[in-house]
Amino acid sequence: MNRTEFIIATAIVLFVAFCMGWFANWLVHRFIRVPGSEVGELERLAQELHEAEETRDQAITYLQQREAELTNQISQTEAELAATMDGLREARYEAEQLRAHLEKMAGRAVG
């Protein structure tokens, strides 16, 4: 094999390698590429996901605010209950005092 034949053989091998690489690249891009209709659907799904996340965030914020309001309301109710119980305790004590005083006065009036 002389020099010219070697150059031609090398050129043919390189050309065949180039063609095989190009064909492999074409196949990869052909199978990976997403058709246009699917791209639109993916964009729609991404938009719906974004809206769902915003709705979830709004719901979480609302629930946190509502929980804070209810916690505050419970605290106020417990404070009012404690004050009412103290008042009732004092009223019962006074009623007992008055009852004892009346019985003492009734005992003196009879005796």
Buried (B, 14 or more C-beta within 10 A) or exposed (E): EEEEEEEEEEEEEEEEEEEEEEEEEEEEEEEEEEEEEEEEEEEEEEEEEEEEEEEEEEEEEEEEEEEEEEEEEEEEEEEEEEEEEEEEEEEEEEEEEEEEEEEEEEEEEEE
